[in-house]
């Protein structure tokens, strides 16, 4: 799909909340050949987290297509309270156990508190690095 055909979906903070938290990072497996097994086992936990945990708007663990054995992590949480509840939930603990079972070589995961959100593309389908709606 070309940029001129992109569909625009604008989500405002009122759709989620004022203190969205993004978790982004990577997890590396000791044995890259186990990545497909890890992803197959992780899928039900990803779905359960999305379905069962209030405040979870995205919970994605996916294969990095450029680094063998690497899992890319993306999570979107409504607020600190929903993320704190996730850290106490069985889904979180089960995902951690699964990853340890698969053999961790390392991980680098960080959380980001978001104070503003706007589309990447403006009304002309031009990608914008600046926060053009603030002007």
C-alpha positions as CSV (number, residue, x, y, z in Angstrom):
1,X,0.0,0.0,0.0
2,X,1.5,3.4,-1.0
3,X,1.4,6.4,1.3
4,X,-1.3,8.1,-0.7
5,X,-3.6,5.2,-0.1
6,X,-3.0,5.0,3.7
7,X,-6.0,4.9,6.0
8,X,-5.9,7.5,8.7
9,X,-7.1,6.6,12.2
10,X,-6.6,9.3,14.8
11,X,-6.7,8.3,18.4
12,X,-6.8,11.0,21.0
13,X,-5.7,10.7,24.6
14,X,-9.3,10.8,25.5
15,X,-9.6,7.5,23.8
16,X,-7.1,6.0,26.2
17,X,-6.0,8.3,29.0
18,X,-3.6,11.1,29.8
19,X,-0.6,8.9,30.9
20,X,-0.1,6.3,28.2
21,X,2.9,4.0,28.7
22,X,4.8,2.3,25.9
23,X,7.1,-0.6,26.5
24,X,9.5,-1.2,23.7
25,X,12.5,-3.5,23.6
26,X,14.1,-6.8,22.6
27,X,14.6,-10.2,24.0
28,X,17.3,-12.5,22.7
29,X,17.2,-16.3,22.9
30,X,20.3,-18.3,23.5
31,X,19.3,-20.7,20.7
32,X,17.9,-18.8,17.7
33,X,16.4,-22.1,16.3
34,X,13.8,-22.0,19.2
35,X,12.2,-18.7,18.0
36,X,9.3,-20.3,16.2
37,X,8.5,-22.5,19.2
38,X,8.8,-19.5,21.5
39,X,6.4,-17.5,19.4
40,X,3.9,-20.3,19.1
41,X,3.8,-20.7,22.9
42,X,3.7,-17.0,23.5
43,X,0.7,-16.3,21.3
44,X,-2.0,-17.5,23.8
45,X,-0.4,-15.4,26.5
46,X,-0.3,-12.4,24.3
47,X,-4.0,-12.9,23.5
48,X,-4.9,-13.5,27.1
49,X,-3.1,-10.3,28.2
50,X,-5.1,-8.3,25.6
51,X,-8.4,-9.9,26.5
52,X,-8.1,-10.2,30.2
53,X,-6.2,-7.2,31.4
54,X,-8.0,-3.8,31.6
55,X,-5.8,-1.0,30.2
56,X,-3.8,-3.1,27.8
57,X,-4.2,-1.7,24.3
58,X,-1.3,-3.6,22.7
59,X,0.8,-6.6,23.8
60,X,3.1,-7.8,20.9
61,X,6.0,-10.1,21.0
62,X,7.2,-10.8,17.5
63,X,10.1,-12.2,15.6
64,X,12.7,-9.6,14.5
65,X,13.2,-10.3,10.8
66,X,16.8,-9.0,10.9
67,X,18.3,-10.5,14.0
68,X,18.2,-14.3,14.5
69,X,16.7,-15.3,17.7
70,X,15.5,-11.8,18.6
71,X,12.0,-11.0,19.8
72,X,10.7,-7.4,19.4
73,X,8.5,-6.3,22.2
74,X,5.8,-3.6,22.0
75,X,3.2,-2.9,24.7
76,X,0.8,0.0,25.1
77,X,-0.8,0.5,28.6
78,X,-3.4,3.0,29.5
79,X,-1.7,4.2,32.7
80,X,0.6,3.3,35.5
81,X,-2.1,1.4,37.4
82,X,-2.9,-0.9,34.5
83,X,0.8,-1.7,34.0
84,X,1.3,-2.3,37.7
85,X,-1.7,-4.7,37.7
86,X,-0.1,-6.5,34.7
87,X,3.1,-7.0,36.7
88,X,1.0,-8.9,39.3
89,X,-1.1,-10.9,36.8
90,X,-0.5,-14.5,35.9
91,X,-0.1,-13.6,32.3
92,X,3.0,-11.6,33.1
93,X,4.5,-14.4,35.3
94,X,3.6,-17.1,32.7
95,X,5.3,-15.1,29.9
96,X,8.4,-14.7,32.0
97,X,8.5,-18.4,32.8
98,X,8.0,-19.2,29.1
99,X,10.9,-17.0,28.1
100,X,13.2,-18.5,30.7
101,X,12.2,-22.0,29.5
102,X,13.2,-21.0,26.0
103,X,16.6,-19.8,27.2
104,X,17.3,-16.1,27.5
105,X,20.6,-14.7,26.2
106,X,19.6,-11.1,27.1
107,X,16.9,-8.5,27.1
108,X,16.6,-4.7,26.8
109,X,13.1,-3.5,27.6
110,X,12.2,0.1,28.5
111,X,9.1,2.0,29.3
112,X,8.2,5.4,27.9
113,X,5.6,7.8,29.4
114,X,3.8,9.6,26.6
115,X,2.7,13.2,26.9
116,X,1.5,13.8,23.4
117,X,0.3,11.7,20.4
118,X,-0.5,12.6,16.8
119,X,-0.4,10.9,13.4
120,X,2.8,10.3,11.5
121,X,1.2,11.4,8.3
122,X,-0.5,14.8,7.8
123,X,-3.7,15.4,5.8
124,X,-1.7,15.2,2.5
125,X,-0.3,11.7,3.4
126,X,3.1,13.3,4.0
127,X,5.2,11.7,6.8
128,X,6.1,14.3,9.4
129,X,8.9,14.2,12.0
130,X,7.7,17.4,13.7
131,X,4.7,17.6,15.9
132,X,2.7,19.6,13.4
133,X,-0.6,19.7,15.3
134,X,1.0,21.6,18.2
135,X,1.7,24.6,16.1
